[in-house]
Amino acid sequence: DDNDGVADRKDFDDDNDGVPAAKDGDNENDGLADLKDADDDNDSVADVRDHDVDNDGAADAKDADDDGDGLADARDGDDDNDGLADPKDADDDNDGVVDSRERAASLRKRP
């Protein structure tokens, strides 16, 4: 939540810089490019351990838009905006941990 009064599910510009999150290379405007940011939502929980990366209150496993960029995951073919389509990207959130390892860890840690 960026405390701008707009619900996270409807906020398409997380850092209020006028650039939609889907096209913004630094969504939280912390000076660190999202492709290199290990904590995209600045909640002090590394993305690899964060079960709600966009902090919208919906666990990523059940969230239709994990990264909160306004594009439903089913339509968001490149979650990390690295130019490589998710089905061909071994690390589609570009956090340095391959997706298969994240999925396995997520299944083990489910509440």
ROTI-936230 format. One record per atom (N, C-alpha, C): x, z, y; atom name. Coordinates in Angstrom, 2 decimals. Atoms other than C-alpha are relative to their C-alpha. Layout:
<nodes>
NODE c1 c3 c2 site
NODE X Z Y CA
...
</nodes>
This chain:
<nodes>
NODE c1 c3 c2 site
NODE 0.84 0.00 -1.17 N
NODE 0.00 0.00 0.00 CA
NODE 0.89 0.00 1.24 C
NODE -0.81 0.06 -1.22 N
NODE 1.44 -0.99 3.37 CA
NODE -0.69 0.68 1.18 C
NODE 0.70 -0.80 -1.02 N
NODE -1.02 1.23 5.28 CA
NODE -0.48 -0.81 1.20 C
NODE 0.49 0.82 -1.10 N
NODE -2.46 -1.63 7.32 CA
NODE -1.53 -0.02 0.07 C
NODE 1.45 -0.05 0.01 N
NODE -6.10 -0.83 6.50 CA
NODE -0.65 -1.09 -0.81 C
NODE 0.52 1.07 0.84 N
NODE -6.48 -3.88 4.26 CA
NODE 0.27 0.39 -1.45 C
NODE -0.18 -0.35 1.42 N
NODE -7.06 -3.16 0.56 CA
NODE 1.05 -0.91 -0.62 C
NODE -1.08 0.77 0.61 N
NODE -4.06 -4.26 -1.49 CA
NODE -0.51 -1.23 -0.74 C
NODE 0.54 1.14 0.76 N
NODE -6.28 -6.50 -3.62 CA
NODE -0.35 -1.18 0.91 C
NODE 0.38 1.07 -0.93 N
NODE -7.20 -8.49 -0.48 CA
NODE 1.10 -0.31 1.01 C
NODE -1.09 0.16 -0.96 N
NODE -3.90 -8.25 1.41 CA
NODE 0.98 -1.05 -0.51 C
NODE -0.86 1.09 0.45 N
NODE -2.05 -11.53 1.08 CA
NODE 1.30 -0.07 0.80 C
NODE -1.23 -0.06 -0.80 N
NODE 0.71 -10.58 3.55 CA
NODE 0.46 1.46 0.02 C
NODE -0.37 -1.40 0.19 N
NODE 2.23 -7.31 2.32 CA
NODE 0.76 0.62 1.16 C
NODE -0.82 -0.59 -1.06 N
NODE 4.71 -6.86 5.15 CA
NODE -0.47 -0.38 1.40 C
NODE 0.62 0.35 -1.28 N
NODE 2.47 -8.25 7.92 CA
NODE 0.92 -0.81 0.92 C
NODE -0.90 0.83 -0.80 N
NODE 5.06 -10.80 9.03 CA
NODE -0.56 -1.39 0.25 C
NODE 0.63 1.29 -0.22 N
NODE 2.62 -13.72 9.06 CA
NODE 0.29 -1.02 -1.10 C
NODE -0.32 0.89 1.12 N
NODE 4.05 -15.25 5.86 CA
NODE -0.73 0.52 -1.23 C
NODE 0.71 -0.47 1.19 N
NODE 1.75 -15.08 2.81 CA
NODE 0.99 0.46 -1.08 C
NODE -0.90 -0.56 1.01 N
NODE 3.29 -13.00 0.01 CA
NODE 0.46 -1.05 -1.01 C
NODE -0.36 1.02 0.99 N
NODE 3.23 -16.01 -2.33 CA
NODE 1.14 -0.89 0.48 C
NODE -1.06 0.85 -0.55 N
NODE 5.65 -17.82 0.01 CA
NODE 1.11 0.80 0.68 C
NODE -0.94 -0.87 -0.69 N
NODE 7.57 -14.83 1.39 CA
NODE 1.15 0.39 -0.93 C
NODE -1.17 -0.33 0.81 N
NODE 11.10 -14.37 0.05 CA
NODE 0.39 1.46 0.08 C
NODE -0.27 -1.44 -0.15 N
NODE 11.11 -10.71 1.16 CA
NODE -1.34 0.68 0.30 C
NODE 1.37 -0.49 -0.16 N
NODE 7.58 -9.37 0.58 CA
NODE -0.14 1.33 0.70 C
NODE 0.15 -1.30 -0.64 N
NODE 8.23 -5.83 1.74 CA
NODE 0.84 0.12 1.26 C
NODE -0.77 0.08 -1.24 N
NODE 10.49 -6.89 4.62 CA
NODE 1.05 1.10 0.11 C
NODE -1.04 -1.03 0.01 N
NODE 13.28 -4.53 3.59 CA
NODE 1.40 -0.58 0.16 C
NODE -1.29 0.64 -0.21 N
NODE 16.03 -7.08 4.20 CA
NODE 0.68 -0.43 -1.29 C
NODE -0.55 0.38 1.29 N
NODE 16.64 -7.60 0.48 CA
NODE -0.93 -1.04 -0.62 C
NODE 0.82 1.07 0.56 N
NODE 15.44 -10.89 -0.99 CA
NODE -0.67 0.47 -1.28 C
NODE 0.75 -0.42 1.17 N
NODE 12.74 -10.36 -3.62 CA
NODE 0.69 -0.37 -1.31 C
NODE -0.68 0.41 1.22 N
NODE 14.80 -12.28 -6.16 CA
NODE 1.10 0.97 -0.40 C
NODE -1.06 -0.97 0.29 N
NODE 17.46 -9.55 -5.91 CA
NODE -0.49 1.43 0.05 C
NODE 0.57 -1.33 -0.19 N
NODE 15.14 -6.61 -5.34 CA
NODE -0.47 0.57 -1.33 C
NODE 0.39 -0.63 1.26 N
NODE 14.79 -4.26 -8.31 CA
NODE -1.21 0.91 0.16 C
NODE 1.16 -0.84 -0.30 N
NODE 11.95 -2.33 -6.61 CA
NODE -0.84 -0.72 1.05 C
NODE 0.74 0.86 -0.92 N
NODE 9.65 -4.93 -5.10 CA
NODE -0.99 0.73 0.90 C
NODE 1.02 -0.67 -0.81 N
NODE 7.07 -2.44 -3.85 CA
NODE 0.51 1.25 0.71 C
NODE -0.62 -1.13 -0.71 N
NODE 9.51 0.18 -2.49 CA
NODE -0.64 1.35 -0.31 C
NODE 0.60 -1.29 0.37 N
NODE 7.89 3.03 -4.43 CA
NODE 1.00 0.91 -0.72 C
NODE -1.09 -0.76 0.63 N
NODE 11.25 4.33 -5.74 CA
NODE -0.07 0.00 -1.52 C
NODE 0.05 0.19 1.44 N
NODE 10.34 3.22 -9.27 CA
NODE 0.46 -1.42 -0.27 C
NODE -0.51 1.34 0.31 N
NODE 12.40 0.32 -10.62 CA
NODE -1.09 -0.83 -0.66 C
NODE 1.05 0.86 0.53 N
NODE 10.17 -2.65 -11.46 CA
NODE -0.08 0.04 -1.52 C
NODE -0.01 0.00 1.47 N
NODE 11.25 -2.54 -15.09 CA
NODE -0.70 1.24 -0.57 C
NODE 0.67 -1.23 0.45 N
NODE 9.78 1.00 -15.33 CA
NODE -1.36 0.20 0.67 C
NODE 1.22 -0.14 -0.79 N
NODE 6.86 0.47 -12.94 CA
NODE -1.15 -0.70 -0.71 C
NODE 1.14 0.58 0.70 N
NODE 3.54 -0.07 -14.71 CA
NODE -1.07 -0.53 0.95 C
NODE 0.90 0.55 -1.02 N
NODE 1.83 -1.07 -11.44 CA
NODE 0.87 -0.52 1.14 C
NODE -1.00 0.53 -0.92 N
NODE 4.33 -3.26 -9.60 CA
NODE -0.55 -0.23 1.40 C
NODE 0.53 0.27 -1.34 N
NODE 1.99 -4.16 -6.73 CA
NODE -0.75 1.20 0.60 C
NODE 0.61 -1.25 -0.50 N
NODE 0.64 -0.58 -6.32 CA
NODE -1.46 -0.16 0.42 C
NODE 1.41 0.18 -0.35 N
NODE -2.99 -1.69 -6.32 CA
NODE -0.92 0.91 -0.81 C
NODE 0.80 -0.92 0.80 N
NODE -4.12 1.01 -8.75 CA
NODE -0.37 -0.54 -1.36 C
NODE 0.28 0.60 1.31 N
NODE -4.48 -1.40 -11.67 CA
NODE 1.32 -0.19 -0.75 C
NODE -1.21 0.15 0.81 N
NODE -1.87 -1.18 -14.43 CA
NODE 0.26 -1.49 -0.23 C
NODE -0.35 1.41 0.15 N
NODE 0.00 -4.48 -14.75 CA
NODE -0.59 -0.62 -1.26 C
NODE 0.54 0.53 1.26 N
NODE -1.19 -4.87 -18.35 CA
NODE -1.46 -0.43 0.14 C
NODE 1.41 0.33 -0.20 N
NODE -4.77 -5.06 -17.02 CA
NODE -0.27 -0.68 1.34 C
NODE 0.12 0.55 -1.35 N
NODE -4.12 -6.51 -13.55 CA
NODE -0.04 -1.52 -0.04 C
NODE 0.11 1.46 -0.03 N
NODE -5.25 -10.08 -12.93 CA
NODE 1.02 -0.63 0.94 C
NODE -1.00 0.48 -0.95 N
NODE -2.61 -10.39 -10.17 CA
NODE 1.13 1.04 0.09 C
NODE -1.06 -1.02 0.11 N
NODE 0.45 -8.32 -11.19 CA
NODE 0.83 0.16 1.26 C
NODE -0.92 -0.09 -1.13 N
NODE 2.57 -9.18 -8.18 CA
NODE -0.69 0.10 1.35 C
NODE 0.75 -0.19 -1.24 N
NODE -0.20 -8.92 -5.57 CA
NODE 0.18 -1.09 1.02 C
NODE -0.24 1.08 -0.95 N
NODE 0.51 -12.31 -4.06 CA
NODE -1.26 -0.80 0.33 C
NODE 1.25 0.70 -0.28 N
NODE -3.14 -13.39 -4.02 CA
NODE -0.31 -1.10 -0.98 C
NODE 0.23 1.01 1.03 N
NODE -2.76 -15.79 -6.93 CA
NODE -0.18 0.71 -1.32 C
NODE 0.23 -0.61 1.31 N
NODE -4.29 -14.74 -10.23 CA
NODE 1.14 -0.41 -0.93 C
NODE -1.11 0.28 0.89 N
NODE -1.59 -14.50 -12.89 CA
NODE -0.22 -1.27 -0.82 C
NODE 0.31 1.19 0.80 N
NODE -3.36 -17.19 -14.91 CA
NODE 0.28 -1.29 0.78 C
NODE -0.24 1.18 -0.83 N
NODE -2.90 -19.59 -11.96 CA
NODE 1.38 0.01 0.64 C
NODE -1.31 -0.15 -0.62 N
NODE 0.48 -18.28 -10.77 CA
NODE 1.06 -0.42 -1.01 C
NODE -0.91 0.55 0.99 N
NODE 2.85 -20.48 -12.71 CA
NODE 1.45 0.36 0.20 C
NODE -1.38 -0.37 -0.28 N
NODE 6.01 -19.06 -11.14 CA
NODE 0.00 1.36 0.71 C
NODE 0.15 -1.35 -0.57 N
NODE 5.71 -15.29 -10.63 CA
NODE 1.12 0.41 0.94 C
NODE -1.11 -0.44 -0.84 N
NODE 9.18 -14.82 -9.15 CA
NODE 0.44 -1.05 1.01 C
NODE -0.27 1.06 -0.98 N
NODE 9.14 -18.03 -7.09 CA
NODE 1.44 -0.51 -0.04 C
NODE -1.37 0.49 0.14 N
NODE 12.49 -19.15 -8.51 CA
NODE 0.06 -1.48 -0.34 C
NODE 0.04 1.42 0.28 N
NODE 11.34 -22.71 -9.18 CA
NODE -0.08 -0.32 -1.49 C
NODE 0.07 0.18 1.44 N
NODE 11.24 -22.19 -12.96 CA
NODE -1.36 0.52 -0.47 C
NODE 1.33 -0.39 0.45 N
NODE 7.75 -22.16 -14.50 CA
NODE 0.09 1.16 -0.99 C
NODE -0.03 -1.21 0.83 N
NODE 6.96 -18.83 -16.21 CA
NODE 0.16 -0.26 -1.50 C
NODE -0.17 0.22 1.44 N
NODE 6.57 -20.28 -19.72 CA
NODE 1.44 -0.38 -0.40 C
NODE -1.38 0.38 0.28 N
NODE 10.16 -21.56 -19.45 CA
NODE 1.00 1.00 0.57 C
NODE -0.84 -0.99 -0.66 N
NODE 11.50 -18.52 -17.56 CA
NODE 0.07 1.26 -0.87 C
NODE -0.16 -1.17 0.87 N
NODE 12.90 -15.77 -19.80 CA
NODE -0.21 1.31 0.75 C
NODE 0.17 -1.21 -0.83 N
NODE 12.62 -13.30 -16.89 CA
NODE -0.88 -0.39 1.19 C
NODE 0.85 0.55 -1.05 N
NODE 9.56 -14.38 -14.88 CA
NODE -0.20 0.91 1.20 C
NODE 0.07 -0.82 -1.21 N
NODE 9.66 -11.39 -12.51 CA
NODE 1.38 0.19 0.63 C
NODE -1.37 0.03 -0.51 N
NODE 13.41 -11.82 -12.00 CA
NODE 0.55 1.38 0.34 C
NODE -0.51 -1.36 -0.21 N
NODE 14.21 -8.12 -12.35 CA
NODE 1.26 0.28 -0.81 C
NODE -1.22 -0.17 0.77 N
NODE 17.18 -8.70 -14.63 CA
NODE -0.24 0.45 -1.43 C
NODE 0.34 -0.39 1.37 N
NODE 15.35 -7.65 -17.80 CA
NODE -0.89 -1.10 -0.57 C
NODE 0.79 1.10 0.57 N
NODE 14.06 -10.41 -20.08 CA
NODE -1.40 0.49 -0.37 C
NODE 1.41 -0.34 0.19 N
NODE 10.29 -10.47 -20.50 CA
NODE -0.29 0.57 -1.39 C
NODE 0.28 -0.50 1.35 N
NODE 10.34 -9.95 -24.26 CA
NODE 0.39 1.47 -0.13 C
NODE -0.42 -1.41 0.03 N
NODE 12.23 -6.68 -23.77 CA
NODE -0.98 0.86 0.81 C
NODE 0.97 -0.75 -0.80 N
NODE 9.81 -5.59 -21.02 CA
NODE -1.30 0.21 -0.76 C
NODE 1.25 -0.12 0.76 N
NODE 6.79 -6.33 -23.21 CA
NODE 0.15 1.03 -1.10 C
NODE -0.23 -0.96 1.08 N
NODE 8.29 -4.36 -26.09 CA
NODE 0.03 1.42 0.55 C
NODE -0.08 -1.33 -0.62 N
NODE 9.06 -1.41 -23.79 CA
NODE -1.38 0.44 0.48 C
NODE 1.33 -0.32 -0.50 N
NODE 5.58 -1.58 -22.27 CA
NODE -0.92 0.44 -1.14 C
NODE 0.83 -0.36 1.14 N
NODE 3.93 -1.43 -25.69 CA
NODE 0.36 1.39 -0.52 C
NODE -0.44 -1.32 0.48 N
NODE 6.01 1.61 -26.65 CA
NODE -0.41 1.12 0.95 C
NODE 0.25 -1.05 -1.00 N
NODE 5.22 3.49 -23.40 CA
NODE -1.45 0.09 0.44 C
NODE 1.40 -0.04 -0.42 N
NODE 1.49 2.87 -23.13 CA
NODE -0.57 1.39 -0.18 C
NODE 0.60 -1.36 0.09 N
NODE -0.43 6.09 -22.40 CA
NODE -1.11 0.06 -1.02 C
</nodes>
